[in-house]
Amino acid sequence: MICRFALLPALLFLLPPLSARAETISPAESQSPNLAAHTVVVYNRADPDSQPLAETYAKARSIPPDRLLGIDCPVTEEITRVDFETKIRQPLDELFVSRGWLKRSETILPNPILGLPDNLPVQQSQENPIWIMVLIRGVPLKIAEDPTVVAPEALMSQLRPNAAAVDSELALLPLRGLPTYGLVSNPYFADKRIRPFGQFFANYLILVTRLDGPTPDIVRRMIQDAVETEKTELTGRAFFDIRTIEKKDDPYRMGDDWIEQAAVLFQARGFDIEIDRKPEVASKWIPWDQIAFYAGWYTWNFEGPFELPTTHFRKGAIAYHIHSFSADTVRSETKNWVGPLLSHGVTATMGAVYEPYLRFTPDISLFVSGLLSGLTFAESAYQSQIALSWMVTFVGDPLYRPFPRNFYENLDSAQTAKSPNLPWLRLRKARLLANSGSISETRAAVNQLLEDFPKNKIILEGSADIFRDLNEKKDATHLYEEDLDLLGEKESQDRLRIMMKLAEIFRRDEKTKAALGMYEKIAQEFPEANRGTGLGDRALSFASGEGISELPPALQAYKDSVEAEQL
């Protein structure tokens, strides 16, 4: 099957120009009114697990019982347009109107359909009190294409589909009179400035996400992890997988740019980041672990480092893999990306239920800007999405705020509570000092860390990383080696990662013998990773560049196997 994920160049002219980057806000500015008071929870009465999950979520977020709305609809993930209209949208519309939530009046929307210049008469909500809607597992995921719907000839064919995510259609519930076909411009899209959701936007749209996944237990875990994480904030490492697309006019380049900008934002906030820049998806053998955030692309089904049982997501982790059908189903533990990510411990994610075209998927850098500014998952998600009535679903607690307060407030509260997240937060503080260019203050902060957390493996590796980035190679090497001595055989991911970092320091510092020795140790202890990560090839290239003809045994064996494959 040929994937049409690349945005056709002609579509670029239909969109507003991309800003260099949306202006961010402080966490204090990001605090909307109590969003739980503006939230409804929708469950499917035909699914026996749906109502109990809705009640679990409502209790966790203190949402009153009268905001739980039961509907009777199919339990399948995909439904027809007729079923969506008669069994989901219309019943919810009637409920909202009967409760006085939707009071509409006539208005004119200026060219709301992307690709058409026409203004459109609609009925628009006034003072809509429902800002957020949660669809609970059991509510259908997507609406199949209806061939009986006819779009105007003036609308280019790529923009005519009426297939959509259920969430994306329900987001427009405050408006009546929109056509079924095409994409509707999102007034909350953050093309200029990240900002909290409020009444102005609620008269146009509702932020709709879903609590869904392969099993009810996974959904319960997602709810619990979001609430628990907010007691301090999301901690861990951030990993990014870009394709390194060189041509600036390549329509796929946009995806790389989004991910690269997201990495820059995390790094600026003191996170330990890693970027895989190989064109193919990140190797299964790359030693990623303690993952707080992941963004990457581009392959059909779940693969890469996450497949290994030694790779762990942090509680509250957020992850997103760009692909045309990443959310074709969200209830499989093996198919596509959304379901497998959730089954491996992720708390919130998103994806496309049908072919969306790249430009009409979430701009991951805007999404990250929202999160780091203190906004909720729902606010951040919808500010990253340029159009609605389209193919994208957001899966997670809409009220989840992974960075709920000012970083230093979180740090103080974590210290008072002696939180297990404290080492991660203290490391972030040290990295923020390093980012500011204050080497003496950074060194003092790192030394204090090492004193406060003796023989702590997270602190040792993080401190070594900071010294490495400051070009303090001797100190970095000492700490990496101390960390390596503490790591047992079962901590294979950590051991491999430290050894790779040491090999790179030795190589750059022209310590030929030490570098070759570390490459040999990796080849002995981790033969699959040596091949799968490309590290073995790097070792051979290094040895050749140094004029070394006699290789140690494991590297020689690797070289022999490579040459045999080439025959």
N, C-alpha and C positions, 0 to 999 in steps of 0.2 A: 504494500500500500504506500502510495506516495503522500508524504506529509506536506501540507501547504502552509506550514507554520510561519515561513518567512513572510513578512509584510510586503505586499506588492508595492513597488515604488510609487505607483499612481495614488495609492491611498494616503500617502504622506501629505498631499496637497489638501486633503479634506480636514486636516487636523490643525489646531492651533500650534504655533511654534513651541518647541520644548524650551523651557527656561533652563539656564545653566544649572540651577538647583533651587529648590523651594527654600524659602527663608524659614528657619526653625524658631521654636519658642522655648521658653524655660519651663521646667516641670510645674512651677507655680501657676504659670499662665495656662497650662494644659488642663487644669482640673475643671472639668465640666461640672454642672450641678449633679446631684446624685443620680447617676444614670440608671441604677436599678429601679428607681421610681418611675422611669420612663420606658420600662422593658416589659414585653409580653413573651410568653413561652408557648409555642404551638406544638402540640403532639397529635399523633394519629391514634384514634380510638380503636382502629382495626389491628393495631400492633400491640400485643400484650406487654411488651417491654417499654413502650413509648411513654405512657403516663407515669410509671414509677421513675423513669429517668427525668422526666419533667419536674416531678416533685423533688427529686434529689437536687436538681439544679436550683430550683426556686428556694429551697431551704438554705443552700450554700450561699446564695446571694441576697437573701432576705427579700425576695419578691413575693408580694401578697398572693394568696390563693386565687383571688378573682382575676389575676393576670395570667392564669394558666388557661389556654384555649384549646379545647379538643375538637378535632374535625374528623370526619369519616372519609377516607380517601384510599386509593390503592396502596399496597405495601411495597410494590416494585420500585426500583430506583428510577426507571424510565416510565413516563406516562405520556399520553396523547395531549395535544393542545386542548381538546374538548374536555378531557378529565381535569386538566389543570384549571380551566375556567370554571367548570361547574362544581368541582369538588374541593378546590383549594381557594382560588382567588375570590370567587363570589361569596362563599360562606364567610370568609374572613372579612370581606368588605361589608357584608351585612352585619356581622358582629361589631365591627368598628363603628358603623353608622348608628346602630341601635344603642350603643353605649355612649354616644356623643363624642367619640374620639375623632371621627372624620366629619367635618362640616365644610363642604366644598362650595366654592363660588366660581363663576365664569371668569376666565382670563385668557390671555394670549401668550403662548410661549414662543420666544424668538428662535426660529430654526432649531428645534430640539433634536431632530433626526439627523445624525451625522451623514453627510453626503447629499442632503436636500436643503435648498435655500429657503423653503417655505416656513412661514410662521404658522402656528397651530393653535386653534381654539381648544381649550381643555377646561375641565373643572379641577380646581386646585384646592387643597386643604387649607383651612385657616386655623392657626393655633393647635396643630396636631400634638397631643401630649405623648404619643407613642413614638419614641425615637429609635428604639432597638427591638428587633424581633429575633428570637432564637427558635430555629426549627430543630426538633428533637428526632433522634434516630427513629425511623419508621415513616417520616414524611418523605415523599419522593424527592429525588435529587435533580432530575433533568426532564425537559420537555422535548419530545421528538419533533423533528421537522414536519410541518403540516403542508403538504403540497397544494392544498386548496387555497391557501393564502396567496394573494397576488400583490406583489410590490410594484410601485411605479416604474415605468421604463427608464425614467430619469435617474433612478438609483442604480449605481453600478452593481453588477451581479454579486461581487464579493460581500456587499453590505446588505443583501436582501434576505438572508436566512432568518427564519423565525424560531428555529431551535434555540433553546436557552437553558440556563440553570434556573431552577425554581427560585432560588434565593434572589437572583438578579432581577427576575420579574416581580417578585413580591416587594422588592426595594422601592418600586414605583407605585405602591398602593395609594399614597396620598393623591395621585393624579388619576383622573378618569378621562378617557378620550384619546389615549395614545394608540397608534397603530400596532399591530402584532409584529410586523416585519421590522428588521433593521436594529440599529443601535441608538439609544437615547443618551444624549450628552449628560454627564454627571456634574451637577453644579458644585458638588463638594470636592471635586478633583483638585489636588493641591498644586496647581500649575504656578502659583506665585508664593503662597505662604501656608505652612502647616498651622492648622488652627483646630480648636476643639469643636465638636458638634454642638449645635444649638437650635433654637426655635426657628430661625430663618430657614435653615436647611431642612428641618423636619417637615416643613410645609411642602417640600418637593419629594423627599425620599425618606425611607426608613433604613437603618443599617441592619441588614439581615445576614446572620451567620447561622451555621448549623453545628450542633453537637451530635456527631455521627462518627461511625467507624466500623471496623470489622465485627466487634462484639459489644454488647452492653457494658461489660466490665471495663473495656477500654474507654468508653465514654465516661464512666464513673471516675476512672483514674484521671482523665483529662480535666474534669471538673475539680477534683481534689488538688491536683498538681498546680492548677492556676491559682487557686486560693492560697495554698501553702507558699508558693513562690513570692507572692505579694507581701509576705511578712517581712522580707528584706528586699531582694530583687533578684532578677535572673543573673546567675553567675556561671562561669565556665569559659570555654574557648569558642571562637567564631571561625568557621571554615567556609571557603569559597572556591568554586570550581568554574573557571571561565574557559572559553574555547580559544582565546588569543586570535581573534579574527583581525587580520592586518588591514584589509581594504576598508577605507572609511566609508565608501559608498555601498558596502555590502549591507543588505537590509537586516541581516542577523547581528550586525555590530552593536545595535542598540541594546541587545540582551547582555552582551559583555560589558558595555558601559554601565548599565544599571548595577550589575553585580560588583564591578570594580568600585563604583561610588559608594555602595553599601559597605564594602570592606574598609574604605577610607573613613567612613563615619564611625564604625566600630573601633578602629584603631585610634581615632582621635579621642574616644571615650575611655581609653586605657585598656581595651581588651587585647588579649593575646590572639592574633589572627594568623591564619595561614591561607595562602592562595595557591591552588593547583592551576597551572597555566598550560597544561598539555591540551591539544585539541580534542582528544578523546575524554570520555568521562573519567573521573578520578579512579585510580587503580584500587582494586579490592584490598591491596596489601599496604596502602599508605596508612601509617599508624595514627589515625585520628582517634581522639577519645575526649570524654568530658565535654561533649558538644552542647553549647548553649544555643548556637545559631548556625544554620547552614543555608546557603543559597548556591545553586549551581544548575547546570544543564549539560547535555541534552540527549537523553536516551529514553526509550519507550517504557521500560519496566525498571523497578527498583534494583539497583546494583551499586557496586563500589565498596568503600570501606565499611558501610553500614551492614553489609552482609555478615561480617565476622562477629561472633558472640563476644569478642573482647572489645568491641566498639560500643560505647555507651553515650546516650543522650542524658543531659542534665535534667533534673526536675524542672518543668516549665519551658523546656526547649521549644524553639520555633524553627521550622525548616520548610524550604520551598524548592522544588525542582521544576524548572521551566520545561514544559513539554505540551504538545497539542492535546493530549488525552491523559494528562496526569491525574485527572479525577474522573475518568470514564466510569469507574466504580470507586466508591470509598469504603466498600464493605469486604474487600478482599485483602488478605494479609500478604499476598504475593504479586498481585497484578497492579500495573501502573505505579503511582508513587504515593498518593495520599494515604491509602489504607496501610501499606507497608510501613510508612514513616510513623503513623500512629501506633501500629502494633509493636514498633521498636522503641516506643517511649516518648515520642514527640507530643507536645501539648496542643500546639496550634499549627495549622498549615493551610494551604490553598491550592487550587488547581483548576484546569479547564475540563469541562464535561464533554465538549465537542471542539472542533477546530476553531480557534479564536482569532488567529493572526496575531503576531507578536505585539504589535502596538496596542492591541486591545486587551492585553494581559496586564497584571499589576506591575507597575514600575517599582522594582524591589528597593531602589534607593529612597523613594518617597515613603514607602512602607517603613523602612528602617528609621528614617527621619522622624516619623510619627512616634514610633515605639520609644526611641531614645529621648524624645521630648516629653515623655510621660503620658502619652495618649493610650487609649485602650486598643486592643486588637482590632475591634470593629472600626474605630475611627481611623486607625492607621491603614487598615485594609482598603476602606472605601476612598480615602484620599489618594491612594495609589492607582485607582482604577478610573480610566478616562471616560468609560461608557458603561451604561447599564442595559438591561433587557438583552443580555448577551450570555457568554459561555462560562463565566468564572464563578466558582463557589469558594467561600471562605469557611474553613472548618475549625472551630474552636470556640471557647467561651468569649462572647463579644465584650464582656466587661473585664476581661483579663488585662491587667496593666503590669507588664513585666518590669517596668522602671517607674514605680509609683510615686517616688519622692526624689528630692534632691539627693545626689549621690552621697554627699557628706552627712546628711541626715540619716540615710540608710546605714552608713558606716558606723555612726555613733550608736544607733539602736542595735546594730549587730554586735558591737563591742559590749554593750550593756547586757544583752541577752546571751552573750557567749555563743553566738550562732555558728553552726558548722560551716556557714558560708564566709565566715570572717577571713580566712586566709585568702580567698579569691578577691574579696573587697580590698584588703590591705595591698595585695599585688596591684590591683587597678590604681590605687592611690599612688603607688611607686611609679607605675607607668605614666600616669598623668604628670608627675614631676619630671620624668625623663622627657616626655613630649614637650614640656615647657623649656627644656634646654638647661635646666639647673642640675649640673652633674654632681656638685657637692651635696646638694639636698637629696638627690636621688640616691647617692651612695649611702648617706646617713639613714635614709628610709629603708634601704635594702638591708643594711647591717642590723637595724632594729628588728626587721622582719626575721632575720636569721636567728637573732637572740630570743625573740618572743616565741618562735615556732621551731625549736631545734629538731633537726632530722625529719622535718615535714617535707614529703616528696613534692607536693604541689609548690611549696615555697622555694625549695631548692631549684626546681626546674624553672619556675617563673623568674626567680632572681638571676639565674644564669642567663636566661633570655634577655633580661634587661641589660646586664653587663655586655653580652654579645652585641646587642644593638648599639651600645655606647662605644663599641670597639675596645672594650676592656677584656681582651681575649684571655689573659691569664686568669683573672677572677672567674670568668665564665667557665673556662675549662675545669678549674678546681671544683666548682659547684656541680657541674655536670657529672664529673667523675665521682664525687661524693654521692650524688643521687643514684648513679648506676650501681654503686656498691650496695645501696640499700634495697634495690629492686630485686625481687625474687624471680625465679624462672616462670612462675605463673603470670607475672606482670609483663607479658611479652610485648604488648603494644607500647608500653612505657619504655621498656628496655630498647626496643628498636628505634623509637623516636629519639631518645637520648644519644644512642650510638650514631645515628644519622647526623645529628647536630654536631657531635664531636668530630666526625669525619670531615664535615664541611669546614669547621674551624681550622683543623689541621691542614686541610688542603689550601685554604686561603692564606694561612700563615706560613705556607711553604715548609711545613714540617712533614717532609716526604715519608719518612719511616713511620711516623705516628699515624699519618693518614692511611697509608697502605695497610698498616696493622689493623686499623679500625675497619677498613673495607673488608679485609680478610675475616675479621671476627663476625661481621654481619653476614658474609657469605656462608660461614660455617653454621651460625646459629639460626639464620633466617633465609634459607635458600629460595623459598618461594617468593618472599618479599624482595630479595636481591634481584630476582628476575622481573617480578611484576611491577616494581616501582621504577625500573630503569637504573637502579643504583649500581648493578653489576656492570652495565655499559659505561656508566660514569667512572667507575673504578678502573676499567680497562683503558679508557681514554686518558685518565690521569696518569696511569703507569706508563703508557706510551709517550705522553708528553714529557715525562720525567726521564725518558730513556731507559726504563726498567724492562728488561727482557725476561728475567727470571721471576715468575710470579709465585706467591705462596700457594699451597695446595688447593684450597677451595676456589680461589680466583682462577687458577689454571684450569681446574675442572669446569668452571663456568665458561671460560674462553673456549675450551675444547667442545663443549656442547653447542655453543653458538656457531662455531665454525662447521660442526657436523650438520647443523640444520640448514646451513647455506649451501651445502653440496647438492 
